[in-house]
Amino acid sequence: MIRAMGSRFDAPLDRAAAQTLLRELLGAAIDSAAPELVVPAHLPPAPRGRCVVVGAGKAAAAMARTVDAHWKGPLEGLVVAPYGHALEAGRIEVLVAGHPLPDEAGRIAAQRMLDRVRGLGEDDLVLALLSGGGSALLPLPGEGIPWEDLRALTRTLLVCGASIREINCLRRHLSAIQGGRLAAAAWPARTFTLAISDVPGDRLEDIASGPTVADPSTCAEALAVLARHGIEPGEAVRAALASGRGESVKPDDPRLRRAEARLIAAPRQALQAAAARARAHAIPAHILGDAIEGEAREVGRVLGAIAREVARHGEPFAPPCVLISGGETTVTVRGRGRGGRNAEFLLALACALDGEPGVHAIAADTDGIDGRDPVDGGAPVAGALIAPDTLTRARALCLDAKAMLADNDAHSFFAALGDAVFTGPTRTNVNDFRAILIESRRRA
């Protein structure tokens, strides 16, 4: 994990100094959502009966380890994390499975979790630990839906440009565990959920596709998502949605009367932590929003236009300053590249800025993974950095930035420049982090 450097940036910044500052801001955002910091204060009282811990997501193992360290009474349970994100969690078993494309290990883990909460009584407590990535890690198909059909649909949704809210709407209506079904299975036990949000709007039903909370959306809305993106699912999937058989657990369901959920970390607090770090260096920071969505390249072009306005005219903010934003953009993969929304955003931003002096930027996923595949077969890439000389350096290497953007190949672009950002698994996830540093033109 990136840690704070602690130095001040009072003098004009060269590329190395600017990138050091931007990395520090990313580190502050990640650190603010560390499970060991945010979990302990929200733990519920111990029950008279059993306490069964369940959970899924990129923070699941770290959350479970924190619970184990702070829980004084008897404890049992299991959580599932992506490959590479596991940790020892004492009395809580940690399983691993595929993300973002679900695999058989995830299906087995989800079934074990569902079986674990069945048969509990009124004196028992289910403590659910949910975070970003949990949706893919609990791929248990609903009644009559073939496993391969669910997996194939997920693969299509990941590259078609659908928003995470649209994807999760479908997941909730095709699942045997999500959309409130885990809490319903645990009834009459009490269910208490601690959630770290990675979704725009912080809707609890979208975090891990809401296995322990009510879902107000409908099968009809799920069908509308398929129609909107021109997706023809398998016959079993369409039948489950069209018949209403896949309907999720609704807010008035009596089985959720003993279910409570608490949001313990979210993108906004991560952005605020980064802004506070910038201000500690006497650099004004402005948060543009924590729920920015849309095609990554279009967001890059828009923020590029705003950054140019600040740099050239001092509007709507006076430089020097840093513009901070979060959210979850999408990438519709049409080229031969593998996408990666933060890298694609940055490459579009670099093209829009076209070498604008004094403007530097970073974009990264706070979970440490921007896209599925490592650039070089090694560690997954979290994101990348740009500077005023990014396009000049690219041309010297015979890289065509616009062509690579059109080919969804931003990761290869930044790998060639040596400007990819690697954090390793952070074991938390509060969505994407973007910061654009704009220096003053009046330099000493």
C-alpha positions in Angstrom: 0.0 0.0 0.0 1.2 3.5 -0.7 2.0 5.5 2.4 2.3 9.2 3.0 5.6 10.8 2.3 5.3 13.6 4.9 7.3 16.2 2.9 6.1 19.6 1.8 5.8 20.9 -1.7 6.3 24.6 -1.4 8.5 25.0 -4.6 7.4 24.6 -8.2 7.1 20.9 -9.1 9.0 18.9 -11.7 7.4 15.7 -13.0 9.0 13.5 -10.3 7.8 15.8 -7.5 4.3 16.1 -8.9 4.0 12.4 -9.2 5.3 11.9 -5.7 2.5 14.2 -4.4 -0.2 12.5 -6.5 0.9 9.1 -5.2 0.7 10.4 -1.7 -2.9 11.6 -2.3 -3.8 8.1 -3.6 -2.2 6.6 -0.5 -4.2 8.9 1.8 -7.5 7.8 0.0 -6.7 4.1 0.3 -5.5 4.4 3.9 -8.7 6.1 5.0 -10.7 3.0 4.2 -8.4 0.4 5.7 -10.6 -2.2 7.5 -8.4 -2.2 10.6 -9.3 1.5 11.0 -13.0 1.5 10.1 -14.4 -1.9 11.4 -13.8 -1.9 15.1 -16.0 1.1 16.1 -19.0 -0.5 14.3 -19.0 -4.0 15.7 -22.4 -5.0 17.3 -22.8 -6.4 20.8 -22.2 -10.1 21.1 -25.4 -12.2 20.9 -26.7 -14.7 23.4 -26.3 -17.4 20.9 -23.8 -18.1 18.1 -22.0 -15.4 16.0 -21.6 -16.5 12.4 -19.4 -14.3 10.2 -20.0 -14.3 6.4 -18.7 -11.9 3.8 -17.4 -11.3 0.3 -15.3 -8.7 -1.4 -11.8 -7.3 -1.8 -11.8 -6.2 1.8 -13.4 -9.3 3.1 -10.2 -11.0 4.4 -8.9 -7.8 6.1 -12.4 -7.1 7.6 -12.6 -10.7 8.9 -9.1 -10.5 10.5 -10.1 -7.3 12.2 -13.3 -8.8 13.5 -11.4 -11.8 14.8 -8.9 -9.6 16.6 -11.6 -7.5 18.4 -14.3 -10.0 19.1 -14.2 -11.3 22.6 -16.8 -14.1 22.5 -17.2 -17.3 20.4 -16.9 -16.7 16.7 -17.1 -18.8 13.5 -17.8 -18.4 9.8 -16.3 -17.9 6.4 -15.7 -15.1 3.9 -14.5 -15.1 0.3 -12.0 -12.8 -1.3 -10.4 -12.6 -4.8 -7.3 -14.6 -5.6 -4.3 -12.6 -4.2 -6.4 -10.9 -1.5 -6.5 -13.5 1.2 -5.2 -13.2 4.7 -5.3 -15.4 7.8 -8.3 -14.4 9.9 -8.1 -16.6 13.0 -11.4 -18.2 13.7 -12.9 -17.2 10.4 -12.2 -19.3 7.3 -11.0 -17.3 4.3 -11.8 -18.7 0.8 -10.6 -17.4 -2.5 -12.4 -17.2 -5.9 -12.4 -15.5 -9.3 -13.0 -11.8 -10.0 -14.3 -10.1 -12.0 -15.3 -13.2 -14.0 -16.8 -15.7 -11.5 -15.5 -19.2 -11.3 -16.5 -22.6 -9.8 -14.6 -21.7 -6.5 -16.9 -18.8 -6.1 -20.0 -20.8 -6.7 -18.9 -23.4 -4.1 -18.1 -20.7 -1.6 -21.5 -19.0 -2.1 -23.3 -22.3 -1.5 -21.3 -23.0 1.6 -22.1 -19.6 2.9 -25.8 -20.0 2.3 -25.8 -23.4 4.0 -23.9 -21.9 7.0 -26.6 -19.5 7.9 -29.5 -21.8 7.6 -31.0 -23.3 10.7 -30.0 -20.5 13.0 -32.3 -19.3 15.9 -33.5 -16.0 17.3 -30.5 -15.7 19.7 -28.0 -16.0 16.9 -26.2 -13.3 14.9 -25.0 -13.3 11.3 -22.3 -10.7 11.0 -21.9 -9.9 7.2 -18.8 -8.2 5.9 -19.4 -6.8 2.4 -17.2 -4.8 0.1 -16.5 -4.1 -3.6 -16.0 -7.2 -5.7 -18.4 -9.3 -3.6 -20.9 -9.6 -6.5 -18.6 -11.6 -8.6 -17.4 -13.7 -5.6 -20.9 -15.0 -4.8 -22.0 -16.4 -8.2 -24.7 -18.8 -7.1 -27.3 -19.2 -9.8 -31.0 -19.0 -9.0 -33.4 -21.9 -9.5 -33.3 -23.3 -13.0 -30.5 -21.1 -14.3 -27.4 -23.0 -15.6 -24.1 -22.0 -14.1 -22.5 -21.5 -17.6 -25.4 -19.2 -18.7 -24.8 -17.0 -15.6 -21.0 -16.9 -16.3 -21.4 -16.1 -20.0 -23.8 -13.3 -19.2 -21.4 -11.8 -16.7 -18.6 -11.9 -19.3 -20.8 -10.0 -21.8 -21.9 -7.4 -19.2 -18.3 -6.7 -18.3 -17.4 -5.4 -21.8 -20.7 -4.0 -23.1 -20.5 -0.6 -21.3 -23.2 -1.4 -18.8 -22.9 0.5 -15.5 -22.3 -1.3 -12.3 -25.8 -0.5 -11.1 -27.2 -2.2 -14.3 -25.0 -5.2 -13.9 -25.9 -5.7 -10.2 -29.6 -5.3 -11.0 -29.3 -8.4 -13.2 -27.2 -10.3 -10.7 -29.8 -9.7 -7.9 -32.5 -11.3 -10.0 -30.5 -14.3 -11.2 -29.0 -15.2 -7.8 -29.8 -17.7 -5.1 -27.9 -15.6 -2.4 -27.9 -12.0 -3.5 -30.8 -9.5 -3.5 -31.6 -10.1 0.2 -31.7 -13.9 0.0 -28.8 -14.5 2.4 -30.6 -12.6 5.2 -33.8 -14.3 4.3 -32.2 -17.7 4.7 -30.7 -16.7 8.1 -34.1 -15.6 9.5 -35.1 -15.7 12.4 -31.4 -14.9 13.3 -30.5 -11.3 13.5 -28.3 -10.1 10.5 -25.9 -7.2 11.0 -24.0 -5.9 7.9 -20.9 -3.8 7.8 -20.3 -2.5 4.3 -17.5 -0.7 2.5 -18.9 1.0 -0.6 -17.3 0.9 -4.0 -20.5 2.0 -5.9 -21.7 5.4 -7.0 -24.5 6.5 -4.7 -23.5 4.1 -1.9 -26.7 2.1 -2.3 -26.5 -1.0 -0.1 -28.3 -3.2 -2.6 -25.4 -2.6 -5.0 -22.6 -3.5 -2.6 -21.9 -7.2 -3.4 -25.3 -7.1 -5.0 -27.0 -6.8 -1.6 -27.2 -10.3 -0.1 -28.4 -9.1 3.2 -30.6 -6.1 2.3 -33.9 -5.5 0.5 -33.9 -4.9 -3.2 -36.5 -2.4 -4.6 -35.7 -3.2 -8.2 -37.7 -5.7 -10.3 -37.3 -8.4 -12.9 -38.8 -6.0 -15.4 -35.9 -3.6 -14.8 -33.4 -6.4 -15.2 -35.0 -7.2 -18.6 -34.8 -3.6 -19.6 -31.0 -3.6 -19.0 -30.6 -6.5 -21.4 -32.7 -4.7 -24.0 -30.8 -1.4 -23.5 -27.5 -3.1 -24.3 -28.8 -5.5 -27.0 -27.9 -8.6 -25.0 -29.7 -11.9 -25.8 -29.3 -14.1 -22.8 -29.8 -17.9 -22.5 -33.4 -19.1 -22.6 -33.3 -20.0 -18.9 -32.2 -16.5 -17.9 -34.9 -14.9 -19.9 -37.6 -17.2 -18.6 -36.6 -16.5 -15.0 -36.9 -12.8 -15.5 -40.0 -12.8 -17.7 -41.9 -15.1 -15.4 -40.9 -13.1 -12.3 -39.4 -16.3 -10.8 -36.2 -14.4 -10.2 -37.8 -11.7 -8.1 -35.6 -10.6 -5.2 -36.5 -10.0 -1.5 -38.5 -6.7 -1.2 -38.4 -4.1 1.6 -41.7 -5.3 3.2 -40.5 -8.9 3.5 -40.9 -10.0 7.2 -37.7 -12.0 7.0 -35.7 -8.8 6.9 -37.2 -7.3 10.0 -34.2 -8.3 12.0 -31.7 -7.2 9.4 -29.6 -4.1 9.9 -26.9 -2.6 7.7 -24.3 0.0 8.3 -22.0 1.8 5.8 -18.5 2.1 7.4 -16.4 3.5 4.5 -17.3 5.2 1.3 -15.7 7.0 -1.7 -16.5 10.5 -0.3 -14.4 10.0 2.9 -11.5 8.7 0.8 -11.7 11.8 -1.4 -11.9 14.0 1.7 -8.8 12.3 3.1 -6.9 13.0 -0.1 -8.1 16.6 -0.1 -6.9 17.1 3.5 -3.5 15.7 2.5 -3.2 18.2 -0.4 -4.2 21.1 1.9 -1.6 20.0 4.4 0.9 20.8 1.6 -0.7 24.2 1.2 -2.3 23.2 -2.1 -6.1 24.0 -2.4 -8.1 20.9 -3.2 -11.6 20.7 -4.8 -13.8 17.6 -4.8 -15.7 17.4 -8.1 -17.8 14.5 -7.1 -17.6 10.9 -5.7 -20.1 9.3 -8.1 -19.0 10.3 -11.6 -20.1 7.7 -14.2 -20.1 7.4 -18.0 -17.6 6.2 -20.6 -14.1 6.6 -19.2 -12.8 8.4 -22.3 -15.7 10.9 -22.3 -15.1 11.7 -18.6 -11.4 12.2 -19.4 -12.2 14.6 -22.2 -14.6 16.6 -19.9 -12.2 16.8 -17.0 -9.5 17.7 -19.5 -11.5 20.7 -20.6 -12.0 21.8 -17.0 -8.3 21.5 -16.2 -7.4 23.6 -19.2 -9.8 26.3 -18.1 -8.3 26.3 -14.7 -4.7 26.4 -16.0 -5.3 29.1 -18.7 -8.0 31.3 -17.1 -8.2 30.5 -13.4 -11.8 29.4 -13.7 -13.7 27.9 -11.9 -10.7 27.5 -9.6 -7.5 29.4 -9.2 -4.3 27.5 -9.7 -2.3 26.0 -8.0 -4.9 23.4 -7.0 -5.8 19.8 -7.3 -9.1 18.5 -8.7 -10.2 15.3 -7.0 -13.0 13.0 -8.1 -14.2 9.4 -7.8 -16.9 7.1 -9.1 -17.0 4.2 -11.5 -16.8 4.8 -15.2 -17.3 2.2 -17.8 -15.3 1.0 -20.9 -17.0 -0.4 -23.9 -14.3 -2.6 -25.3 -14.4 -2.5 -29.1 -10.6 -2.7 -29.8 -8.0 -5.3 -29.2 -6.9 -3.9 -25.9 -8.2 -5.1 -22.5 -9.7 -1.8 -21.3 -9.1 -0.7 -17.7 -11.3 2.3 -16.9 -8.6 4.4 -15.0 -6.0 3.9 -17.7 -8.5 4.7 -20.4 -9.6 7.8 -18.6 -6.0 9.0 -18.2 -5.1 8.4 -21.9 -8.2 10.4 -22.9 -7.3 13.1 -20.5 -3.7 13.3 -21.8 -5.1 13.6 -25.4 -7.5 16.4 -24.3 -4.8 18.3 -22.5 -2.3 17.9 -25.4 0.7 18.8 -23.3 -0.9 21.6 -21.3 2.0 23.0 -19.2 1.8 22.4 -15.4 -0.9 19.8 -15.4 -0.3 16.4 -13.9 -2.8 13.6 -13.0 -3.2 10.2 -11.5 -6.1 7.7 -11.7 -6.3 4.4 -10.0 -8.6 1.8 -8.6 -8.4 1.9 -4.8 -8.5 -1.9 -4.7 -5.1 -2.0 -6.6 -6.5 -3.6 -9.8 -7.6 -1.6 -12.9 -8.8 -4.3 -15.2 -8.3 -8.0 -15.1 -4.8 -8.7 -16.5 -1.3 -7.6 -15.5 0.5 -5.6 -18.2 3.7 -7.7 -18.1 2.6 -10.9 -16.5 3.5 -9.6 -13.1 1.6 -7.6 -10.6 -1.8 -6.2 -11.5 -1.9 -2.5 -12.4 -3.8 -0.1 -10.2 -3.7 2.8 -12.6 -1.3 5.3 -14.1 0.1 8.8 -14.1 0.4 11.6 -16.8 2.4 14.7 -17.0 2.8 17.6 -19.5 5.4 15.6 -21.4 3.4 12.4 -21.7 2.5 12.7 -25.3 6.0 13.9 -26.3 7.6 11.0 -24.6 5.1 8.7 -26.3 5.9 10.0 -29.7 9.6 9.4 -29.0 8.7 5.7 -28.5 6.6 5.7 -31.7 3.4 5.3 -29.6 0.2 6.8 -31.2 -1.9 7.9 -28.2 -5.1 8.4 -30.1 -4.8 5.1 -31.9 -4.1 3.2 -28.7 -7.1 4.9 -27.1 -9.3 3.9 -30.0 -8.0 0.3 -29.5 -8.8 0.3 -25.7 -5.1 -0.3 -25.2 -4.2 2.3 -22.6 -2.5 -0.1 -20.3 0.1 -1.0 -23.0 0.6 2.8 -23.5 1.4 3.5 -19.9 3.5 0.3 -19.5 5.7 1.4 -22.3 6.2 4.8 -20.7 6.9 3.3 -17.3 4.0 5.4 -15.9 1.8 2.6 -14.6 1.0 2.6 -10.9 1.3 -0.5 -8.8 0.0 -0.7 -5.3 -0.5 -4.4 -4.8 -3.7 -5.7 -3.3 -4.9 -3.0 -0.9 -7.6 -5.2 0.6 -10.1 -2.4 0.6 -12.2 -0.8 -2.2 -13.8 2.6 -2.3 -14.0 2.9 -6.0 -11.8 4.9 -8.4 -9.6 7.8 -7.4 -8.7 10.6 -9.7 -6.6 13.7 -9.0 -5.5 16.4 -11.4 -2.8 18.7 -10.1 -2.6 22.1 -11.8 0.3 24.4 -11.1 0.3 28.1 -11.1 1.7 29.8 -14.3 3.4 32.4 -12.1 6.5 30.5 -11.2 9.5 31.7 -9.3 
